[in-house]
Amino acid sequence: MEILNPKLQVLTNQEVLQALRQIKDQKNSHSTRNLATITYETIQYLENTPCKDQTQENIENFIVEAQKFGRLTKSEVLTMINDPPTLPLHIQLVVEDSEERLTETQVDELIELSKKYLHPNSTNTG
C-alpha cells in the first residue's frame, strides 16, 4: 500500500485493527515475512486496547455527540477514541487548556460518552 498524502486522512485504532485483520486474512503470496510479523504484532497489541470492543457505529455516535462540546479539535476527539478517558485527569491530559474550555459537568459528560460508546465493557466507574 502506498501512502499518497499522509495528512489527508487519519485512522482510529479500530480502523487500523480492521485493516490489519484484512491484510492478515488475504494471505497474499507477495507478502513479505517482515510485513507478516509487523501485522501480527500490531494486531496483538491492538487487541489488548479498547479498540477491540469498539464498532464503527459507536465511534460515529461518539463523534456526533462530542460535537455538542464544539471546542474539541479533531485530534482531541481522535485521541479520546483511541484512548478513551475514564477520569477527569485523562481529559486534562487530552484536551489542551481543558479547565478553560470545559466545565466540570462537560468533563463528566465526556467521560460518560466515552464509557458508553468507546469502552462499553469498562468496569471502571471513575
Disulfide bonds with the S-S distance in Angstrom:
none
